[in-house]
């Protein structure tokens, strides 16, 4: 149901659930959807209402006045849409078709609420003089003037043309593509992966229809390094989508010793639909990809970790509900995860500040590419050597282990250099009060991050870990042409 929803439209549904929960309701009805809409004051729906002379605060007051008091305690867990709210969503889809839009935005949800009419939201909107014809006229007018008003999902105003392509194009160009680096994505493609991942997660939570392969697919999984999250999430994802994953450990292939990466890629691509590889040297991945006729996915190399970055920014959006103008602070070693997160932030318009000791900064080529992306998206990429400077006004703080696999000989030296860059309660207090903390795991407690923060209420590391599953499923579905 939610796959074609823009980021803001999906946020509206999350807000609607929060509004229902706040009132102790176990369901989401039309009034909750309307309250969710007006919590996004920069959305197209809010702009349409303002054009129609509606004051958003008055809408909220009117709903509060008409809702009966609920003295029960808030009900947690899953909340279903009422039949009337489901009709609103169906009508939103119909309105999108009527407008020749290939996406569902807040403006379509608003049209659905007005068109349904009989629910509390429809009655409130009618009281303020909002009717279907005038609403359609204003929506069409705002969409046609998108050069001045960025479309929903836009990471920044200069990207309006790219976003227009995103929401109207049938093919993002992801099918058959390999993902060895975040730099291979366009902003359109990166946002599409995150959108599909969010939709797949939400559908699974509410017990909805899941994306399944139209015919069985097979994924070869090459592991030179040990893994918990990568193996389990890729295997589980393939199983959930009706496919099969084959685990190939270090002794099964002995890449570079028993057989070259080129020969491995050429052979595997004759048998399987995609190859996932977790390797030491990034060059081995590139050589394999050059010889393969099927998509190759980087599940970690010494240079990048694209799958982790996609899960991280998915978690960012779930908690912050926006990308444009928001800030991620990376604290500690400029690891492979840092490289991919930096590239993805710059690509989609998130400001990123990296705090690291002198001599432990990002790879120069990766930094140069990120700065080029940032110039296009209007975001900021900065390298600082003071973690307090980095976390100021940050929405998200992220860190990683100080010594990655293959760097064990540097452990003592790294610990000494990184000690001032520990993510602890004091550093967290310098960020925004509601900032969240990310760590790709496994963590070395009380080294790069204290146990107090890792287990604290601002940590989103388990959500981040879970989102590896959904981000990778979305990536597989898009690369293999199933989404």
N, C-alpha and C positions, 0 to 999 in steps of 0.2 A: 504493500500500500504506500510506503513512504519513500520508495526509491527515487522518485522524480521530484521530491520536495527539496527546495533550496535550503541552504544552511539556516537562514532566518525563519523560514516556514517550519522547519523541524524544531528550531528553538521555541517557536510559538507553542508547539505541542508539548514540549517539556515544561514550559511555563504554565500551560493549562493544567498539567498534572500537579504542579506545585500549588497552583491556586486551589485546586480541588482538595489536595491533601491538607492545606492550611485551614480549610473549612471543615475538615473531618469527613469529607465525602469519599466514597469508594468507587467513584465513577467520574468520567469527564463528560460534561454536557456542553451545550452551545454557549452558555454564559462563561464557562471556564475558557473556552476557545477564544472568546472575545476579550476576556481579561488577559489572556496570553498574547493576543495581537497587540494590545495597547501598551504592553511592556516593552515593545520594540519601537520606540518613538521615531527612529530613522528609517523604518521599513516603508515599502510602497503602500501598504495598507494604512499606516498612520498618516502618510502624506495625502492619501486620497481622502481620508476622514477630515483632515485639516482643510483641504480644498473645499469640502462640502460644508465647512463652517462648524464642525464638531470639535468640542474641547474634550480631550482625552480624559482628563481628571473628572469631568462631569459624567462621562460614561461609567467610569469606575464607581463613582458615588451612587449613581442610579442603580447599578447592579447590586451594590452593597445594601441599598435601601430595600430592594425587592426580594433578596435572598433571605429565607427564614433562618433564624439562628440555629446552629447545630451545636448542641452541648456535648456531643460524644467526643471521645478522644480521637485524634487523627488516625486514620487507618493506613498502615504502611502497605507495601507490596504492590502488586500489579493492579492497574486501574483500566477498566474497559471503557470504550466510548459508548455512550447511550445510543439507541437507535436513531434519535434525532441528530446527534453529533456525527454519526456515520453518514447520514444523508447529506450533511454539510460537506463532508469530505468528498463524497461522490459528486456533489454539485460543483465543488471546486475543480475537480478533474474535468467535468463537462464545460465549465467556464473557460478553462485553459484551452480545451479543444476549440471552443467557439472563437477564441482570440488567436488561434493558430500558434499557441505557445507549447513548447516541448518540455515544460517544467511546471511545477506547482509552487507558486510563491505566496507570500502573505496576501497579496492582492486577490488571488483566486480564493483563498480561504474567506476573506472578507465578502467576496461576491457570493460564496456559498452560504454564509450566514444571513446575508440580506435576502437571498433568493428563498431560503428555507422559511424564514419569516415567522413561523409559529412558535419557535422556542423563545426563551427569555431574551437571548441576544438579539433576535430579529425584532422583538417588540420594543426593546430599548433603542435599537438603531432607528426604527420607524418613528419613535417619539421625537428623535432628534432630526427628523426630516430626511433620513437616508433612504432612498429608493433604488431599485435595481437599475433602471435606465440611467439615472444620473451617475451612479457608481461605475457602471460600465464605461460611460463617456469619460470620466476622470481617469480610470485605469488605462484606457486606450491612449488618452492624451499624454499621460506620464510615460508610458512605454515608448511612444513615438518620439518623445523628447529625451531619450536616454543619454544623449550626448551631454546634457546638463544634469540629469538625475541618474547616477549609476544604477544598473540593474542589481537585483538581489544576488548575493553571493560574490559581488565584486570585492576584490581585495583592496582596491584603491581606485580613486577616480580616474587616473590615467589608463587603467586597465579596462575601461568600459567596453571597448571594441572586442577584446579577448573574451570577456564574460558573455557578451552577446553571442559570440560563436559558441561558447560553452552551453548555453541554455537552449540553443536552437539546433545544434548539430546532432545528427544521428550517430556519428562515429567520431570518437575522440582520437582515433589513431592508435589506441592501446593494443588492439588485437594483434597478436603475433610478436609484440615487442619484447625485447629483453630488458631487464632492469638490473644493471650492474652498478648504477650510480643514480642518485637523486637528480643529478644534472641532466639526465636524459629526458626528464619530464618537462612538459610545458606547464604553466600555471593551471590551464584547463584540465590537463590530465591528472595532476596531483590532487586538485580539488575533487575531481570525479572519483578517484580512489577513496578519498576520505568520506565523501558523500555516500557512496555505495556501502562502505564499511559501517557507517552509522545506521544506514537503513537495514542492513543485514542483522546488525546487533539488535535493533529495536524489534524487528520482525520475530527474531528468536525469543526475545524476552516476552513478547505478548502472545507467543504461540501462533504466529501468522505463517504465511507461505514462505518457504525458504528457497533460495536459488539452488537448483540442482543441475548437474551436467546433463545435457540432452542425450549424450551417450557416454559411457564410462571413460574417464580420463585417468592417466597414470602419471605420477610425479616421481622422478628419481631424486633422491635426497643424498647428496654427497657431504660427508662430515669428516673434515680433517681435525676439527676441534670438538671437544665434548659440549653437550648442550642439554638443558632441561626444557626451557621455554620454546626454543626453535623447533626441536623435534616433535614435542607433544602438540604444539599448535598447528604445525603443517600437517602432521598425520591426522589429527582430529578434524581439521578443516577439510581435507580431502575426503575423509569418511563421511562427514556431514553433507557434503555436496554430491555424494554418490560415486566418488572416485577412489583411487588406491594409491598409496605411497610406498615406495621401496627404499628402505634404509640401506645405505652403503657406507660402512665405517672405514676408518683409516686402513685397516688390513684388507678390506675387500678390493680396494682399487690401487692403493699406494701410488697416488698421482705424482708424476714426475720421476718416479723410480721404476715401477713396473710398466707404466704406460704414460704417454705424454697427455697433457690436457687436451690437445687437439684431437688425438685419437679417441679419447674418452667422450668428448663432445660429439664427434662424428658418429660414433657407434651408438651412444645412448639415444641420439635424436632419431635413429631408425626404429626404436622400440617404444619410446615414451612420448608424452605430449608436452612435457616441460621438465626442466632440470633446475633443482635448487642446490646451491653449493655454499658450504660454510668452510672457508679456507684460511690459511695463513697469509699467503701472498696474493695481492689483488691481481697481479699479472697472470696468475694461473687461471683465474676466472675469465679474464679477457681472452686468453688463448682458447679456452673452452668455448666461449661464446662465438668466436670467429669461425669455429668449425661446426657449430651446431646449427641445425635447421629448425629447431624449436626454441621457445623462449627460455632464457637462462636468468635465474633470479639470484641476486647476491643476498645470502642469508647471514653474512658477516665476512669481511676481509680485514686486512690490516689497515685499509684506507677508509672504508665506509661500511655502514649498516643501514641500508635504505628501509628495510622492513621495520626496524625499530623506530626510525624517524617517523614513518607513517602512523604507527601506533601512538607515538608520543604526541604528534599534532592532532590526532583524532581525540586523544584524552584532553588536550588543551582546549579543543572546541567544546567538548562535552561539558567541561567545568566553567569555561570563560564565556562561551556562547558567541565568540567573535574572534576574528583574526586581525582585521585592519586596525592599526594603531596600537595594538596590544604588544606586550613585551615579555620575552623569555630571557632569563639570565642563566647562563651556563657557568658553573663554578667548578674549577679544578683542572684536570688534565684535558687537553684538546684531543680526545680519543677519536676512534673511527665513528662512534655514535655522534660525537660532537660535530664532526664533519658533515654527516648526513642531516642532522638537525639544523645546522647553520644554513646549509643549502636550501632545505625545505622552507625554513622561516623566510629567507630572503626571496624565495620564489613566489610565495603566496602572500607576502606583505606583512609578516610579523617582525617587529624589531627584535634584534638579538644582541645581547652584550655578553661577551665571553671574558671571564676573569680567570687568569692563569698566571703561574709564575713566569718570570723571564726565562726564555729558552724552551718553554713548553707550549708555545702557541700553535695554531692550526697549520696544516700543510699550506705552503704559499700558493700553490696552484688552486687548491680548493677555496682558499680565502679570496683569491682574485675572481674566481667564478661566482662566489656568493656576492661579492661587491657589485658585480655586473648585474646579477639578478635583482639586487636591492635597488639599483639605479632605475630599473624598469618598473618595479612594483611600488617604489616610493618608500621603502622601509629602510631601516638603519642596521648596519652591521658594524660593531665596534669591538676592539680588543683592549682590555684594561688589565691592570695588575693589582687592583684593589677590589676584593669581593663586595665590599659595602657599596662602592660606586656601581658595580654591575647590578646588584639587586634592588637599587633604588627604583621605586615605581614599577617593579616587576610583577606581572600576573602569575608567572610560573618560574620556579627555580629548579634547575635540573643539574644532576651531577652523575659521575660514573666512578668506577674504581680508579685508584691512582696508578696501579700497575696492571696492565692488560696481559692476556696470554701471549707469551713470547718475549716479555720484558722483565722476566723474573730476576735477571741479574742486576737490574737497576732498582730493585725494591727499596733498599736502604736509602739511596740518594733521593729517590722520588718522595718517599715519606717525609724526609727532612724539608724538601722544597715545597711540598703541598700542604704541610700542616696548617699554615694560616688560611687555607682555602677550604677548611672543613665546613660543611653545611650543618649548623647547629641552631639552637633556639635563638641565640643572640643575633646571628646573621639573618634568620628568618624574620625577626622583628623589624628589620630595616626595609623589608619589602612591603607591598600592599598588605593590609590586614587580612584579606581573604586570599592571599597568594597560595597556590598549591605547590607541592614538591614532587618531582619525578626522579626516578632512578631506574635504569633499565634492568638491574639485578643480574647476577647475584651481587649483594652489597657486603662490604667489609665494615661491619658495625663499629662505630666509634673511631673509624679512620676518616674516610671521605664524608661520612654522614653519621650523626649520632643516632643511637637507638631510639632516643626520645623523639626525634623528628621523624625517623623512619616509621615509627608506630603511632605517630601523632595524628590528630584529626585533620591536619592540612596535607598529609601525605596522600597521594593518589596512585601509589606504586602498584597496588593490586588491580586497580582499574586499568592502568597502563599495561600491566602484564596480560590481563584478559584481552585487551584490545589488540595484542599481537595476533590472536586468533582471527578476529573480525577483519583487521587490515589485510592480512595475508589471504583470507578467503576472497575479499573484494579484489585484490590484485590478481589472484588466479582466475577468478571469474571474468575479469576484464581482459586479461592477456589471452585467455583461451576462448574469448568471444561468447561468453555465456551470460553477460550482464549488460 
